Amino acid sequence: MHLINPFMSFPSGFTNIKAVAKSITTGTAQAVYVADSNSSGVEWDHDDDFSISFWIKPGWDSSINTTIHLFSSTDAGGGVNDSTFRIWYSENNNRINVQWRSSSSHRRLNFWLFHSTNSAYLDAYNAAGLGEGGGNFWSASNRGNVGDDDFTMITFTKGASNSAANSNINLYWNGTSCGNGYYANGQNHGTPAMSNNDKQIFLGSSSWSPYQQSGNSSETLYDGLTMWNSKLTATEVTELWNGGTPIDATTHSNATELKGYWEFEGNGNATVGENISINGNSNIANR
Amino acid sequence: MNYYIVTSEVFESLDLSSIRYAHKSQDRTKWIITTESTLDDVILAFETAEDLSVYTFDNHSDWTGDGGGIEVEDIKETEYLSGL
């Protein structure tokens, strides 16, 4: 006979041993994506406040010399200019860029660079820990400040203004703010007017070339993608970072604003939101 | 806007403040640049960002390490910062 001790603590059931690997080959179906968010609450437009966070373990090497899209979204079936939001890393100049747009002439952009100790960029330099100068860009051989299993948590937060100014947006490397973006008031062309239609969501690719390879050398791993219907505060980002050990985001103090959550523990099934489709040579991998 | 490929020697002789976009080749001997200035000493010149982008996809191994080229959006929207 087994008696249950009422004071015994049980494990939460949260495990984190898998991630998703975006393919480094180009094919007809290599994407990691939600085809259409189907009104699950992530149909953000230009004047919504929201946050996106994910863990990433770069697989590209220092010879890539080009850009790697980390996250993007667009109207279902849309192209580069159709209510597009994107976060991408430019390995050739060591910048993380963030942009939203509703046409080629209506867009907002800002970026953070990580290799300069100039006082204007020192917060990002310290947050990333990649080192100084052109030989220290982000790659598989120089991952900078990391948490468990060499993963970095990247978080972008946006306020309700249609502005890429530093007063409205923030980027965090792990739990640390990257400080001001390069453009104090954003790089602005026209006035983006995005729809709040259902969105396609892509991890590790642009929204217009989802089947193209991402990176080179070895696959880049992504994990713990969360999408929030509010601008997370620095304290809330720190809570999510949890010292480098991913948490069950449904237990986060702001979980009521959690509109999308993918753990990739064996598949692309959503803990919150719609399931992500993992296609072609993209696959689930060990962290 | 003018779209050029120039040697590293030419690149280093330019007024870098006039350069809007710059991307060095994989072997670091050449640069793709866009500038409002008109240059004579160039390897190649292109009419549009689209033409330049197509060229980089056709000759990707010279310019990137991922088998792809440089997208039009990167050429048009990525600002070159001298010294950064």
Interface residues (C-beta under 8 A of the other chain):
Chain A: I24 T26 W60 D61 S63 I64 N65 T66 T67 I68 V80 S90 N92 N93 N97 Q99 R107 L109 L113 S116 Y182 Q187 S206 Q212 Q213 G215 N216
Chain B: H23 K24 Q26 W63 T64 G65 D66 G67 G68 I70 E71 E73 D74 E77 T78 E79 L81 L84
